[in-house]
Amino acid sequence: MIKFLDLQKVNAQYESELKHAAVDVIDSGWYLLGEQIDSFEKSLSEYLKSDHTIAVSNGLDALRLIFRSYIEMGIMQEGDEIIVPANTYIASVLAISDNGLVPVMVEPDPLSYNIDIEKIEESISERTKGIMVVHLYGQVCWSDKLASLASKYSLKIIEDNAQAIGAEWNAQKTGTLGDVAAFSFYPGKNLGALGDGGAVTTKDSALADVVRAIANYGSKEKYVNIYKGLNCRLDEIQAAFLNVKLKYIDRETSFRRKVAEEYLTRITNPLIDLPKITGDSAMESLDHVWHLFVIRCNNRDKLSAFLGKRGVQCLIHYPVAIHKQEAYKELGNLELPITNSLHNSVLSLPISPVMSDEDVTSIISTVNEYE
């Protein structure tokens, strides 16, 4: 069986360094808010060219903290609307509703699967205070028009960068394009911890201070609480692991791009719709970091079963659209035909930095044999 993602093999590449990092933390006797956190925040800021980086507990908390901070700063208030792609993971919307804000879903571009920037303006109202863009599957979602819209209506742009660390738009990394961004270091991400982890990045010093305080019980100084805060801190041992793996992120991204290029050029089955590179990207200079390689097929379940019987493990990202989830039944009457179509037809092929040439060739051959 070719695993969808072999995390043991991914982390085995760095086994010695990871074990050494763990020993350093254990021996230090300092397990929260210490040198490893400081080092990781500085390293990630340098990699992204971000002014401020705050390491936090996970990607959802990163998003939650952003909206909570904007509310504390008086920039947003409960009942305000946030535009969000209808085609995304549920965490993007959970962070909005968790803060008493209202998600306004916009259909995706049928080529990129990212939010259709051309459809955003028609969804802006007097209550709109922000636009969340999700760089879904690792492909950049950005344009000059998006930035102009935000400026025209005085809206904040929040990047959900959980799947796109290292992606670029005009040589600027995602996570630094908007006003603020959230990262996830869930183990399966391109930069994955050995547990949960996340980060917030921003150029706004005041926002960074509020995010950092709220994440630490609402406190900038021990036992002095400015806000009714949360406990959303990244621990030292995960920061130590991330410090190790961050050094290799570009190498791993390069490998993902090579696998994606093989898929794009060698999968020729007419029943399969391959991902489309949108915007200014080209094969020789990919900005897409290929967290996921998502194909489409009219009979997705039949294809998935066929691949599984042939020893290729695939996953669906995502089988149920957010507006069809019980948790958001109040959105169930939304007419989102493009989103519905995607959720009924997408299938993710294995793509990772530890796949062999034989794995890639086998997957391509098997997909091409499907009929």
N, C-alpha and C positions, 0 to 999 in steps of 0.2 A: 504493500500500500504506500503510495506517495502521500504523505501527510500534507494537509492544507498549510500548516505552519509547525515546524518541529522546533519548539522552544528549547528543548534540551540541547539540540545541536547548535542552535543560535548562541546560547550562553556558554556552551562547551568551548567555543572559540576563545573565550576570555576567562576560562576557569581559574587559572593561576592568579590573574589580576583581581578577579572578583573575590576569591578566597582571601587574598592578601588584604583587600579593602575591608572585608568583614572583620578580620582579625584586628586591623587598625582601630576600627570603631569599638569593638569589644574591649580592647585593651585601654582605650582612651578613657572609659568610664563616663563619657559624655554622649548622650543618645538623642537629644533634641536641640535644635537651634545652636549648633556648634560650628566647628571649622568646615565640616563636610558640606553643610548647607551653604555657608559663605562661599566656599570654593565652587560649588555647582552653580550657584546664582551668577557668579562672576564669569565662569566659563560659558554658560549659556548666553549671557549678555554679549560676550565677545563674539561668539559664533553667529548670533543673530544680528549683531550691531543694534542691540536694544538698550535704551537708556536705563530702564528699571526692570528687574526680574524678581518675582517673589515665588519661591518654591512653596507648593501647597500639597494637600493630601491626595487629590485626584483631579481629573479633568472636569467632572461635574461641579465639584466644589470651586474650581477656578472660575467657571462661568457664574455660579451662584454668588460668589464674592464680588464679581464685577458689578452685577446689577444691585446687589445690596449696598455696595459702596457708592454707586451713583445716587441711590435713594438717600443715603446718609448725607451726601453732599448737596442735596436739594436739586440735583439735575434731573432726577426722575421721581415720580411718586406713584403709589399704587393706583392701578387703573390705566396708566399710560400704556401705549401700544408699542410693541417691538416687532418689526418685520423679520420673518424667519423663513428659510426654505421649507417647503412642505416635504421635500425628499431629504431627510437627514436622520441621524440616530436620535432617539427620544431625549437624550440628555440635553440637546440644544434647546428643546422646548421646556423641559422640566425646570431648567434654571430660570426661565422667564416666569412661568406660573408660580414657582416657589416663592417669588418675591412680590406676588400680587400684581404682576404686570400681565398684559394681555398679548398672547402670540397671534400675529396676523400672518397666515401662511400664504406664500407665493409659490406658484408652480416652478418647476425646474426647466432649464434649457434641455430639450430632448437629446441634444448631442453631448453636452458635457455632464449632464445630470446635476450640475450646480444650479443655484437660484438663477432664474432668468432676469438679468438686470433690466432688460427692456420692459418688464412687467412690474417693476417695483413702484414707480411713481404713481400709478393708478391706485395703489393700496395705501398711500400716505394720507393721513387725516390730521385733524387738529391735535389729536392725542398721541400721534406718533413721535417717539423720542429717540428711536434707535433702529439700526439695521444690523442684523446678525448675518454675516456671510460665513458659510461653512466650506472650507476647501476640501470637498468630499473626495474620498478615495486617494487623496494626495495631489489633486489637480487644482491649480490656483483659480480662485474666483475673485476677479478684480478687473476694473477698467477705469478709464478717466471719467466716463459717464457716471459710474457709481460714486466716485469721489465728488463730482460736481453736484449730484443729487443731495448728498449729505451736507455739502456746503450751502446749497440753495435753501434747504429746509431746516438747517441747524440741527442735524441729527448726528448722534454718535454712531460710529461703525465699530461693531464688536466682531472680532474674528474668532470663530471656532476653528482652531488650528490643530485639533486633536490628531488629525490624520496626515498632516502635511509638513512636518518639520523638515526644513531644508529646501522646500519649494521656493521659487523666486518669480517675481514679476519685474521686468526691466532691471535685473540684477539686485533687487531688494527682496529680502526674505519675507515670506509670510510670517505673520506674528509681529511685524513692524509696519504694516501697510495702513492699518486703521488706527483708531484711538486707543484700543486696548485689545489684547488677545488672550485666549485660554489654550493651554496645552494639556495633553494627557500623556502619561508615561505608563499606562496599562501595559502589562507584559507583552502583549501582541503588537504593540505599536512599533513604528520604525525605530524609535528610541524608547525601549521598554525597560522598566525597572523589573525587579524580581518580586513585585508586589504592586500596590497602587502608588501613583504619584501624579503630580500635575504642576503647572506653573501659570502665572499671570505675567504678561509683559506689557509695558506701556511707556510712552514718552512723557506722560503726565505725572509730574512729581507728587502733586497733591493726591491724585488718585492712588498712586503706589503706596503712599503713607497710610491711607485709609484701608486699602486692601490688606496690607501687612498687619495692621492693628486688629481688624475684624477677625482675621484668620487666627489670631492669638488671643482669644477671649475678649476682643475689643480693647486690648491693652497695648500701649506703646512702652509703658513702664510697669514692671511687675507690681501687681496688686492695685494698680491705678487704672480703672476701666473707663474709657471714654465712650465706648459703644456697647450695646448689648450684643456681644460678639459670639463667635463660633470657635470651635477647635478644629482647624483645617490645616495643621502643620505637617509638612513632610518630615519624616524621621531621618536621622543621620545615616543609618545603614543603607536606606534606599538612595539617598544623595550620593553616598560613596559608590554604590553600584553604577549610578547614572554618570558619575564622574569618569568611570572607566569606559563606559560604552559610548559616551559622547565623542570620544577621540576617534571613533571608528564610523561615525554616522555617514560621512561623505563616501567612504569606501563601500558601505552597505547600500547606500542609495545608488551608486554607480552600478552595482551588481543588479539591483532591481530594474534599473533602466535597460540593462542588456537583456534581461529575461523578457521584459515587456516588448522590446524591439523584435526579439525572436517570435513572440506570439503574434505581434502585429504584421509581420512580414510572411510568416509561414503557416498561420491558420487561414485556410482558404475555403472552408466549408460554407456554402452560400446560406445555410440555415442559421448561421451564427452572425450576430451583429457585434463587431469589435468596438472597443472604446475609441472615441474620437478625441484627438488633441485639438483644443480650441484656442482662440486667441492668437498670440504671436509665436507660440511654440512650434518647433519643427523637430523632426527626428534627430537631426544632428546636434540639437541644442535643447534637450528636453528640460522644461521647468517642472514637469510632473514628477513626483517622487514615488508614485506607484505603491502606496500603502496597500491598495487592493487592485487587482486586475479583474474588472467586472464586465462580463459579456452579457448579451441578451439572446433569448431564444423563445419563440412562440410557445413551445412545449417544454418549458424549463424543467419541470419535474421529471419528464421522460429523459431529458438529457442528463440530469443529475443522477438518476438511477443508472443510466448507461455508463457514465463515468465511474460511479461507485463500484459497479460490477467489474470494471476493468482495472480497478485498483487506484483510482484517482479520487482523493477526498476533496470535495468542494463544499462551500458554504453559501448561504444566501444573505446578502446585506442590502435590504432587510426584508423579511417575508411579509410583515404587516405594517402598513403605513401608519403614521402617528394618529391621523384623524380617524383611523379605524380601530384604534386601541380602546379597550374598556376605560382606561385611565382618562382618556380625552373624549368620552362619548358626546360631550357637548359640541364637539367639532365634527361629529359624524355626518352631518348634512352638507358639509362642504363639497362643492363640485370641483374635484381635482383629477381630471381624467389622465393627464400626463403622469402624475405621481402614481395613480393606481396602476397604470400600464407598466411602469418601471417595477413596482413592487411585485407584480405578477410574472415578470419575465427575466429579472436579473439573476445571474449566477457568478460567483467569484471563483476563479481558478487559483491554484496555488501560486504564490509568488513570494520568494524570500531570499535572503542572502546566502542561504546554505543549500540551495538546490544544485544538483549536479547537471551536467550537460545531458546526461542520459535521462534524468527526470524531465527536463524541459522537452526533449525530443519525444519522449513517450507521451507526454500530455498532448503535445501538438498532433501527433499521429492519431491518438485516440479521439480527440475532438474532430479531426478531419474525417474519421471513419463513421461518425454518427450520421444516421439517416432516418 
